[in-house]
Amino acid sequence: MFVKKESKLKKIKLAIDWTPNINHIGFFVSLEKNFYQEYGIDIQIINPFDDNYSITPAKKIELNIAEFALCPTETLISYNTKKNKVNLLGIAAILKEDLSAIVVNRNSNIYSPKDLDGKTYASFNARYEEHIIKQMVVNDGGEGKVNYQYPDKLGIWETIINNRFDSTWIFKNWEGVEAENLDVKLNYFSMKDYGIPYSYSPILVCDKNNLSLEPHIMSFIESTRKGFTYALNNKEDSIKILKKYLPSKEKNINLNRAFELTIPSMSIDNDWGKFDLKKVQLFLDWLFKFKIEKKVSKAKEIFTNNYLI
């Protein structure tokens, strides 16, 4: 848990989607450079390592543990359509392009998604995850008969490095860089290359029914945007800041390489955080088309650019 304390500020808790990594650089820059304090915010960043990911970031909003969370697009959709609906609202995209992918060890004889038939996949047990994997396999000419395994979430990546399981879902700009450090060769399968109109990950969300939070949303976004803009313009300093918060086992990751892979998907200034709602709608329509959701959600009802000034 990472905290900068200051009196007479609005206390805000942000639950991040994974242990600190390059996708979070702007948050930690804003924390260290006191940008949040400048905007009247006393920020506390909740690391999922603290509870071994026993409570997901979005669930922390539902349980009033955090006011903001980072999560993938599908989590936001799922919370708005599940039986006990939670009115999560997407308020900013951290990256303008998805940098995640399904990966396998290059020595596994798996050369495309169809080869995952009969193979193991280390799952995060997210609501749409296995539907997405199955459809990727089918779209590539396979049957979609994948053997799903459910290790501890924070240990999933190690199961691929150690060849315990065949495949999983990672970020190319983080675990992909760690693989390069370890000289582990991977094959990457991106959703868009196999007919899955996946949109944004991670995204910043909050509970739109939390009226007490409303006056502070714009300040939180603006101070966060300032951190990402600073990072893009001050690479070396920002990398030093991020490194302070990395788990000990990731201190030696090539942060310059991770930053290099992330830059093309970063936005700054007035472009930071903006959703392309048409892009989001394609994924919502896809979920309905393949009967993963019973009705088509409207992007404009659960995503907004209204807090981006």
Sequence and secondary structure as in RCSB ss.txt:
>XXXX:A:sequence
MFVKKESKLKKIKLAIDWTPNINHIGFFVSLEKNFYQEYGIDIQIINPFDDNYSITPAKKIELNIAEFALCPTET
LISYNTKKNKVNLLGIAAILKEDLSAIVVNRNSNIYSPKDLDGKTYASFNARYEEHIIKQMVVNDGGEGKVNYQY
PDKLGIWETIINNRFDSTWIFKNWEGVEAENLDVKLNYFSMKDYGIPYSYSPILVCDKNNLSLEPHIMSFIESTR
KGFTYALNNKEDSIKILKKYLPSKEKNINLNRAFELTIPSMSIDNDWGKFDLKKVQLFLDWLFKFKIEKKVSKAK
EIFTNNYLI
>XXXX:A:secstr
 EE   TTSEEEEEE SSSS GGGHHHHHHHHTTHHHHTTEEEEEE GGGGTTSS HHHHHHTTS SEEEE HHH
HHHHHHSSS   EEEEEES SS  EEEEEEGGGS  SGGGGTTSEEE    TTHHHHHHHHHHHTTS    EEE 
  GGGHHHHHHTTSSSEEEEETTTHHHHHHHTT  EEEE GGGGT     SSEEEEETT TTTHHHHHHHHHHHH
HHHHHHHH HHHHHHHHHHHS GGGTTS HHHHHHHHGGG   GGGTB   HHHHHHHHHHHHHTTSSSS   HH
HHB  TT  
